[in-house]
């Protein structure tokens, strides 16, 4: 017969442990969902590192992973606003493709043949990017107008956009690949030339740590000013120390990945540098697309948390009828959100095409799946009203980690899609369970 009596001392110890964890989370104000996602990411990394025979958690793979994540993370930061407003954008991958193709065509054909700029002109990449941004805004404005003012469901509009823009990408060059792209434009794709080197990477890391300290200090002063509850000093110190350790650790990893030997030898020959017997170590440092993704994340976080527009987006997602009755121009806000999505698709297209040094018809294929999955995995609720930019960007890192790990393990592409789809379904299920418990 089973003994069902409980041990009072054991129960007391467990209650004490749970109470300590609850007090710690309350003092540090850590989002439990975010903490859980970080834990899941670490488990995936460790698991893939073991299964790949120690290949995953290497400076080379982590550096490449950061570059591969950049484009999806940038679009996921905008998808947060779209989903928060109870909409969806299935066209981001196709929009990325057509914008990338137009920017490539502008560099290789339009600006050279019709405008008269010579190859290597410093204005070529600027004008190409401006053309892409204009097209991204137009695509977003058109889809946003149809959704907001003509009241066609976002699912239908963007599903049509998925087909229309993918076809338009083929039509621009009749299916031909456009290459090579402008040398300066290529810097947005990363690589040895598209990185800032060891010294500047440490400078960026130190500045970022100082910004973290300032943000914590300023936040504490603002709480005192408005008489809000203050976090304990130890909690502030711990948060600052952990954040700075992560930043400096990321810089160290980026600086641990050296240039390939061939590129180093050519660089040394061109600059009259003697290569030592053991070889010359030149660090990549932080890649430019990663810095672009971080900048976009900071701007989008500011927009969502610190502006009236951001508050309106979350108000509309929480209760559209109440927001409309409160005087919020819900249609114009919706249109602006899709315009922002178009701008972010342009930045992602620039990074993706620059990495390939070409614009192809396959650019952005299935990126809509990764972007939506990243936002949902990052805690953005499909029911609307809640979501964070940093969560979506972490979700993008998690999704790309799975793909990168499966490539290292030699998993076939169809099975990779199965895993990504399964992860998306599980994420939505967990979100549903969480919302029921809250």
LINHU-V207275 format. One record per residue. D_LAST is the distance of its C-alpha to the last C-alpha in Angstrom with 2 decimals. Layout:
BEGIN
D_LAST
D_LAST
END
This chain:
BEGIN
38.24
34.89
34.23
30.82
31.35
29.10
30.51
29.67
30.56
28.43
25.37
26.04
26.40
23.13
21.30
23.23
22.32
18.57
19.12
21.21
18.70
16.00
18.80
19.89
16.62
16.37
20.07
20.10
16.88
16.43
13.50
12.42
12.12
15.55
16.88
16.06
17.83
20.74
21.03
21.18
23.76
25.85
25.87
27.02
29.66
31.02
31.11
32.91
35.25
36.31
36.72
38.69
41.07
40.05
40.14
36.55
36.03
39.32
39.99
41.38
38.43
35.80
37.86
38.15
34.43
33.70
36.15
34.87
31.28
32.38
32.88
29.63
27.65
29.40
28.55
24.92
24.56
25.67
23.71
20.51
21.81
22.90
19.64
17.64
20.10
19.30
22.65
24.05
27.27
29.10
32.30
31.67
33.62
36.51
36.53
36.74
39.63
41.69
41.21
42.26
45.25
46.32
46.13
48.15
50.69
51.01
51.88
54.25
55.93
55.23
55.57
58.47
60.49
59.89
59.05
61.51
59.45
60.69
58.59
57.25
57.13
54.31
53.24
52.57
49.08
48.16
49.36
47.76
44.37
44.85
45.78
42.62
40.45
42.23
41.68
37.97
37.53
39.58
37.60
34.28
35.85
37.30
34.15
32.12
34.86
34.87
31.10
30.83
34.20
35.33
31.86
32.15
28.82
27.94
27.81
31.42
32.73
31.53
32.49
35.92
35.82
35.22
38.53
40.43
39.90
40.58
43.78
44.64
44.36
47.03
49.13
49.47
51.71
52.34
50.28
52.11
50.44
51.06
52.10
52.77
50.69
51.70
51.89
49.89
47.22
46.92
45.76
42.27
42.04
42.40
45.14
47.67
48.68
45.16
43.98
44.68
46.25
45.73
46.86
44.79
41.74
42.07
42.59
39.37
37.52
38.97
38.28
34.64
34.38
36.05
33.63
30.68
32.42
33.18
29.63
28.36
31.26
30.88
27.16
28.10
30.90
28.77
26.34
29.44
30.86
27.99
27.34
23.82
22.77
24.55
23.62
26.18
29.23
28.73
25.27
26.86
29.78
27.77
25.72
29.02
30.90
28.48
28.23
32.02
32.61
30.64
32.61
35.94
35.23
34.63
37.90
39.73
38.67
39.80
43.08
43.65
44.11
47.78
49.58
51.29
54.87
56.54
54.88
55.67
59.32
59.67
58.09
60.45
63.48
62.67
62.31
65.16
62.91
64.30
61.93
62.10
63.00
59.47
58.06
56.44
52.75
51.08
47.31
45.21
42.77
39.69
40.00
40.19
37.51
35.06
35.99
35.52
31.99
31.14
32.73
30.82
27.51
28.45
29.58
26.54
24.24
26.47
26.39
22.62
22.05
25.39
26.83
26.64
26.57
23.38
21.65
23.04
21.69
18.05
18.83
20.37
17.56
15.03
17.55
21.03
22.74
21.81
22.82
26.07
26.81
26.27
29.15
27.56
29.83
27.25
30.04
31.56
28.28
27.62
31.17
30.90
27.84
29.92
32.88
30.98
30.05
33.79
34.73
32.41
33.84
37.26
36.51
35.16
38.30
40.52
39.07
39.21
42.74
43.97
42.89
44.89
47.70
47.74
46.03
45.64
44.43
41.82
40.15
36.40
36.45
32.99
31.50
29.24
27.55
27.15
25.91
23.21
22.19
22.17
19.90
17.33
17.63
17.27
13.72
14.85
12.91
15.50
13.79
14.86
13.99
12.74
14.92
17.40
21.07
21.36
18.62
20.62
23.82
22.63
21.60
25.18
26.59
24.81
26.11
29.54
29.63
29.24
32.00
34.25
33.89
34.72
37.75
38.93
38.59
40.58
37.97
39.18
37.63
36.54
34.63
32.98
31.71
30.44
28.45
27.00
26.03
24.46
22.39
21.17
20.19
18.38
16.46
15.38
14.50
12.31
10.58
10.15
8.86
6.27
5.21
5.62
3.81
0.00
END
